Structures are given as structure tokens and as C-alpha cells.
Amino acid sequence: MRGLCLICVCILMFGCRSTENAEPVEAPQIFTHFEPSYEDQALPEETQPLPVQKTSAISPIKSKKTRVKKRPTKAENLWVHIANNLHFTVYQNRALKKRINWYLKQPNYLPTVNKRAAPYLYHIVKKIEQKRLPMELALLPFVESDFRPTIASSQQAVGVWQLVAATAHHFGVKSDQWYDGRQDVLASTDAALEYLSYLHKRFDGNWLHALAAYNSGEGRVKRAIERNKKRGKSTDYFSLKLPKETADYVPKLLALSYLVKHPQKGFKRPKLANKPITTQMNVGQQFDFSVIARLSGVGSKQLHALNQGYLKNQSSPNGPHSLLLPVGQEALLKSQFFKSNFAGEYIVKKNDTLYSIARRFNMSVKALKQLNAKQNNIIGIGEKLLVGQPKTLPKSLIVDYQISPYLEPQEVVIPTIEIDYEVKPGDSLWSISQLYEVPHSDLAKWNNLSASSILKPGTQLTLFIPQADKPKQPQKRQNLLQDLQKSLIQPR
């Protein structure tokens, strides 16, 4: 009898240990812990997070047994992709409940704002992922401005990210009589993400403090933290005494994040293709919107709507000269604008196939066939095919010269098109740079990587083609320019 009892005890102990080791490993989270100063109605049990210790970094929860997770499939809906990558732990309190109820009473809010965000949101998400920042930041322009590129606050903060002039200038945003980069969605995104990264470091990895500082200023949040420290109070975001606008600011973002991740009745999560529906193009020189509209087949009004950083019908002589065009890659390849200014020729060599040529120039076989009006897959050695490389520099893209053409800047910039490349097994930064004939260092810089970074299959890289040497000024024109300049400065 005694032996039988011992056997039963051993079986029970073994069973408990097996159950403990079989617990699933939680995904890494960004914990935003705070201690509510009042009681409130809890969220449904399945969404109510457990209390956690404050941490200043994104770190996986340690476990004795680590399970290897399969790489998740790419969501076709960009909003589902965003939802799958939201990791802030959301705690319930009155401020959050109030904002959640507001969104639930405005069922058309997100679909309406999504229409304004649609041309840019994929690019913003990609920039956030490249910088390894929280996906919640992709929702910040919705909270800041309802995604209105030209909106200005009473404090003269402008654009979807609501940047003031001094901050925008500090983080490299251009602004003059021709162009305001704060109204340029992609240019202002780069500046806003750099600023948020800076604030995250300044506040010791606390994203709620960083977001509060983004809204009301670094100094004000630091003073509020110091006041609480002196009084022996908690320094979490919800314990700080901040202006009402800032006190409501973070709950707006957390509530929107919660509903995007956990849609409820009365809240519509939009549908948006998880692929670029616009293409950024650097035309390489000063341009006139009416000329680009005529060449590309895109209406001038639509071009202005997509590129609201430009304040006039012409770009500045000093740049930038980039445009967002509302076309997919296939439509762009078929347009006369692309064929005239960017499409070059490739001569078919021995052992070439349509697939190998398309892969080399980051095109689908279908797109390559469309560009060359081919009905089958047959190609011959010596045959000339149109591909995505530059043929000649565009002719003048402005209606009238403002000054003599001989006094234009001597530097000529090669036009480029932004493309996406999905890393394949065996690829490296070096092999991809050689494939597209771009500098290895530029490829790493474009994607916020180090020169020795190891690439994972399926990773999306950004390339700007072509990246070629700047053509030299013809000697005759160079001499003429020098003679003209001398005549202007010599005393009479």
C-alpha cells in the first residue's frame, strides 16, 4: 500500500511539471504600466491585461522552454497588419473608457480618415518597421490631425504630424516660399519619427512620457515628473499633472489602438491593400505640375492633392524635386512618361530568359511583357527589351525659364523611382547592390541597416533606381558659363 502511494505521488509531480513547461510563451510587449488612482469598470476578461513591472525596453518574456514560432503570413489588409503588430498593453480607466466610447459613437470616423491616409499609410508603416519603432506610432497622425496635411493649430503646428517650424527645421525638414515640408506627408514622417526616437531615449524608454512630450514639450513633462518625485508620488503618465490637451492626448491614441486591435460593435476597421498604391519619383530637376500632369496622365489637381508640401505650381529651383504619383508599378511601366524618361534598353544575351531579366530589374514577367507588348515568352539573342533603367535625362519640366538657362545650377541630378524588393533565400546586401548596380553603402542607408546586416527571406527593402554617376557638364557649355560669369563680375 505504501509503495502504491509513492507511485501516485510521483505521477502527480511529473504531471504538474509537464503542465508548467507546456505553457505558451507570450509575445514580446511594450509595457506601459501605471497605477490608476480610482476604480473603473473593467474591460472584458479576455482583454484585461495582468499587472506587470515597468520596463524601459522591448524585451521578450523569458521562459525555461522557448518555442519556435512560424513566421506569420503577410496580411492582405494593411489595417490587419497594423493590428497584428500593436503591442502597447492597454489598461482601463475613465479617460480611456471615455475615448473608447467616443470612437464607438463615431462609426464612420476611421473609414473617413482612412481615405485621406490611403496614399501614404503603407509608406508610413514601412518607415516605422525599418526603424524598429512601435506600430502604434502609425496611428499618431490620426490623433494629431485626422490626417489633414495642411491643417495648422493655434500654436502654428502644421501637417499630419503637427510639427512646429523649429522642430521641423532641427530634424531636416525644408521650408521656403516654394515648399513647406511639414505639409509633405512622407518628409514630415521622417522628421516626426526621428523626433519621437529622440524623446524615447530622453525619457528612459518610456513611450507614454515620450508621447506626452511630443504633444506638450519635453520641459513640461520633465517638470511634472520631477514634481511627483519630490512628493513621493508615482511618475507614470496618468499620475502626472499635465495640461488637459496632453492629459487627453495619450488616451486618444491608446483607445484607437485598442479598438483597431479588438474591433467592437460600432467600430469599423477599414480595408486597405497591404501594398504601395503610390510611387515616389524624383524627377531630378525643377518641374511644373502642369507638365508632369501632361506627361504622366495624372490630373494636375490630383498631383497637388497628393503633394501638398509644394506651395506653388512649380517646385523650388533648389529642390526637393520628388513627387508621389498615384499609380501602381504596372500602370507606371505602361505610361508614356516612364517610357520617355526612365525606360532604357536591355540587349538579350545567351541563356537569358524573361524571368531572369525581370528579376534583375525587379519587374514581374507580366510587367516586362506588357512594357514590350509581347504576347509570348519567346526572346532571341540580340533582341532589345525596354526595362526600368534610364535612357536619357528628361527635357525641361518647367513651362518658362525664370532665368537664363546658362545660369542654372551646374549640378544635374539623375531621376529615380522608389521600388520595393523582397529578399529571397541566399540574398545579401552585397548581391542585391550588384544586381541593381547601386552602391552597397547606399542600399544599407536606404533601409536603416548596417553594411554587415544579415537579411531574412521575405524582408522588404527599398531601392531608388537608377543610382548612376552624375553626368559631367559639356566642356563647351562649361567654358561659356565661366566666360559669362567673368563678364558679370569684371569692372567696366
N, C-alpha and C positions, 0 to 999 in steps of 0.2 A: 504493500500500500504506500509506504514511504517513497519507494522508487518511482511509483506511478505519479505521485505528486511532483517529484522533482522534474520528471519528463514534461509534465503540463506547464510548470513554471518556465522551463527553458523555451518551450514552443511560444508561450505568450511574449517573453522578452524578445525573441527573434522576430516575431510578427510586428511588434511595436517599432523596433529599429528599422525594419524594412519599410514600414509606412512612413517613418520620418524621412528617410532618404529619398522616398518617391515623390516628395512634394515638389511641385513645379517651381522653377527658378523665375522670379519676376523680372520683367524687362527693366532696363535702366530708366530712372526717372529723375526729373529735376524737382527737388523738394522745395516747396515754398511754405515752410512751417510758420504758423502764428498761433497765438493763444487768444481766442475770442473773449471779449470782456462781458459778453452777455449770451444768454441762451437763445437758440432759434430752432425752428423746425428743421429736422434733418432731411438730407436727400434720401431717395430710396436706398434700401440697404445695399443693393448690388453696386451702387455707385459711390457709397460713402467711404472715403479713404481712412485708413488707420492712422493714428498719430505717429509721426516719425521725428527723428532727430534732425536738426538743421545741418545741412551740409553745404559747402561752398563750391562744389564741383559736380559735374555729371559723372556718376560712378556706378557701376553695376553692383547689385547686392551680392555679397559673397555667399557661397554655398559649398558644402563639402563635395557635392556632386554637381558637375556642370554639364548641362545638356546641350548638345549641338543642335542649334535651330536651323531649319532650312531657310534659305533666302526667300523672303516674301515676294510674291509675284507683283509686278507693277500694276497698280490700279489704273484702269482706263479713264476714270473720272478724277480730275485733279483735286476736287474737293474731298474725295475719299482718300486720296494720297495724303492730303494735308491732315485729315482727321486721324489717319493711322500713325502719324508722326508727331502728334501733340502729346507732350509728356509732363506739363505742369500738373502737380497734384492740386485739385481744386477743393477747398474747404468751404463749407456752407456758413453764411452769416447773413444778417439783414441786408447789408449793402449788396451782396452777391444775389440774394433772392430777389431784391428789387430790380436789378438789371436783367435777370433771367426772365422775370415777369414782363418787363418792358419788351424784350425781344419776342416773347410768345404772343404779345398783343399786336406785334407788327409782322405778320407772316410774310409780307412781301418785301421786307427790308433787305434781306440778304440777296434774293434774286435780283432786285432792282440795282443794288450797288454792284453786284457781280457783273452786270452788263458793262458798267464803266471800267471795271477791273480786268475784264476778259483779255484785252490785248496785251496786258502786262504781267498778269499774275503768274503765269508759267515761268517767266524770266526771273521774277522776284523769288519764287520758291527755289529755283536753281541756284541763285546767288546765295541764299540762306544756307542751302545744303553744302555748297562749296566752301563756305566759311565755317561750317560746322556749328551753326547757331540754332537756338530753339525754333521750331516751326511756328510757335505762337507769334513770332515777330511778323510773319506773313499777314497776320490779321490786324496788325497795328495801323496800317493806312485806313482800314475800315473805321476804327475807333477814332483816329485823328481827324479825318476829313471826309468820311463817307466816300473816299476815293475820288475826290474832285481835284484835278491837277492845278486849277487856277485859284482855288479858294484862299483867302487871306484872313487871318484872325485879327482881333483888336490889337494884339501885340506885334503885328506885322510878320507873323509866321506864315509861310506860303507853301502851297503844294500838298500832295497827298501825305507827305511825311511831316508837314508843318515845321519847316526849318526856318529859323531867323537868319538874317543876312550874315551875321558874324560867324555863326556855327557853320553855315554852308561854305563860306569862304575858307574857314580853317580846314575843312575837310575836302577842299579842292573843287568846289562847285563854281563854275564860271558864271559871271553875270556882267552884262553891259547893256547898251541901248538896243542891241540886236537880239539878245538871248538871256533868259533867266533860267539857269539850271535847276532851280527849285521847282519849276513847273515841268521840267523834263523828268518823267517818272523814273526811268532807269538810271539817269545820272544822280538824281536825288536819293534813290535807293542805295547806291554805293556809299554815299556820304552818311546816310542815316544808319546803315549797318556798321560803318566804321565808328560812328559816334556811340552807338549802343554797346559795341565791343569794348570801347574805352571805359564807359560808365560801369560795365560789368566788372572790369578789373578794379576800378576805383572803389567799388562797394564790396570788395572781397567775395565776388562770385554770387552775390545776392541779386537775382534778377528783378525782384519786386522793388527793391531800392533803386536799381538802375532805371527801371521804367518810370518810377516816380520822379527821378532826377531828370529824365528825358522830358517830362512834362513841365516840371516847375523849376528846374535848375539844380545843379549839383550842390551849391552852397546851402540852399534852403533845406534840402534833405539831410545834409550833414549836420546842420544846426539842430534839426529835430531829433536826430539820433543822439547827439551829444546831450541835449536836454534830458532825454529819457535815461541815459546812462547816469547822469548826476543824481537823478531822483530814484535810481534803483528800479526803474521800470523796464519792461521788455522793449526791445528795439525793433521788433518785427514791424512790417509795413502798416498793419491795421492798428498798431498801438501808437503810431506817430501822429503828432498834431500837425496836419498839413492843410493847405487851402482846400476849400470844398471841391474845386475842379479836380485837383490832384487826388483827393480822397475818393472821388467817383471814378477816376481815370482807370486805375488798375482793375477794379471790379468789372468795368465795362469789358475789358479785354478777357478776363477770366471767365465771365459769363458767356461771351461769344465763343470762346474756346471750348467751354463745357458743352454748349449746345451743338457745335459743329461735330464734336466727338460723340455726343449722346443726343441725337435729334429727338425731340419730343413733339407731341401733337400740337400744332400751331406754329411750328418752326420748319421752314423748308430749306433743305440743303441743296444748293444749286448743282447743276450738271455742267461740266466744262471739260473739254478734251484735255487729257494729260499729255499734251504735245504743243510745241510752239505754233501759234496761229498768226504770228507776225515775225518778220525777219529784220534784224538790224543791219543796215547798209551804210558804209562810209563811202560817200561818192568822191571823196578825195580833193574837193575844191569848193569854192563858194558856189552856191546854187540858188536858183529861183524856183519857188514852189510851182509856178505855172509850167515851167519847163519840165521838171520832174514829173508832174501830173500828166503832161502830154506824152512823155517817153514811157512811163510805166503803165499808163492806162488807169491809174488810180485818181479819183477826183481830187481837185485841189482842196476842197472843203474837208474831205476825209483825211488827207495828209496833214492838214493843220490840226484837226481834232486829235490825231494820234501823236503829234509832235508839238505840244503846246508850250514847250520851252522856247520856241522861236517866236519872237515878238513882232517880226515884220515878214513881208513876203519873200525876203531873201535871208540867207544865212550870213553871219558875220564874215568879213574877209579873213579874220584871224581864227575862225572856227568856233565851235565844232562844226563838222560837216556830215554828221551821222543822221540817218533817218530811220524811222520804224515804218516798214511797209506792210500793209495788211494782206499779205499773200503767203501761202504755203510754199514749200520748196518746188513742188511740181509746177504750180502756176508761175512761179518766178522764172523757172528754167524755160518755160514756153513763151515768156513775154519778150517783145521786141527790145525792150530796154536792156534785159540781161544779154540777149544775143548780140546787141550792138556794142555794149560796153564791157562785158565780162566774159562772154563765151569765146574761148580760143579753140585751136585745133589740136588734135592728137592723131598722130600717124600710127596706124595699126602695125604692130611688129609680129614676128613669128611667135607662135604659141599664145598670142593674146586671145582672150575671149571677152564677150560683152560683160560677163560677171567680173573678171579681173580688172577691166578698165573702169567699170562702175565703182568697184571697191576702192580703187586707187584715188578716185576723185570724189569719194563719199556720196555717190549717187546710187539710186536703185537702178536695176536693169531697165525697169519700166520707164523711169525718167530719162535715162540715156537714149532709149529708143524713141521716146517722144521728141526729145531735142533734135534728133537726127532723122525724124519721120521714117523710121524703119518699121516694117511690118513683120520681120522675122529676125532670127538670131544669127544670121549669116553675115560674117565680115571677112574682108580679104586683106592680105598683107599689102601695105601701102595706102589703104583706104584712109581718108581723112574724116575724123569724127569731131563734132563740137562737144567740148567738155567745159567744166567750170573753172577755167583759168583765164586771165585777162588777155585780150587781144591787143587793144590799144587804149590809151587814156581817153576818157570822154572828151568830146568837144566842149566848148564853153557852155556852162549850165546856167548862165545868167543872161537876162534879156539885153541889157546895155551895160557896157563898161562904165564904172563910176570914175575911173582914172585911166590914163594911158596904159595899154597892155604892157608897155616896156617898163613900167614902174611897178608891176605886180610883184609880189614876193617871189623870189627865185626858187624856193623850195617847192617841189611837187610831191604830193602825197599819193601813193598808189591806192586806188579804191579797194575796199574789202567787203566781204559778205560774211556774216556770222553763221557758222554751221555747227550742228551737233554731231558728235561721233561717239558711238557706243563701243566701249572697249571689248575686244574679242580675246579668247584664250591665246596666250602667247604674246600679246601686245605689250609694248613698253613705251615709255615716253620717247625714247630714242627712235624706236622703229616707226612710231606714228609721225614723229617730226621728219624722218627721212621720207616717209611715204608721201607726205604733203609738202615737202621741201620748205619747211618753216624752221626757224631756229629752235633748238631744243629748250633753251632758256625761256623763250617767249611762250612756248606751249605750256611749260610749267607755271609761268607767271599768270597766264590767262586763266588757269584753273586753280590758283592758290595752292600749288604743290611745290615740293622741293625737287631739285633736279634728280634726286635719287629715289623718289617715291615709287613704290610698287603698286601697279594698277590691278584692280579686281575686275574680272569679266562682268560686263553689264553696266559698269560705271559710265556716266555721260560726261564727255569732255566737250569743251567749247574751243573752236578754232576760228581764226579770222584769215580767210584766204582772199587774194594771194598776199603773201608777205615777201615782197621782192625788193631788190635794191632800188633806191631812188634813181631815176634817170638823170643823167648829167645835162646841164644846160648846153645847147649847141654853142660852139665856140663863137660863131658869128654873132649870135644874139647876145652872148655874154659880153663880147667886146663893145657892141653897140650900147648896151646898158651902162658899161663903165664909162664910155665916152660921154653919154648923156648926163650921167651923174657928175662928171668932172665939169661939164659946161654949166651946170646949175650952181656949183659952189665956187668957180673961179671968179675973181673980181673983174669987173669990166673996165 
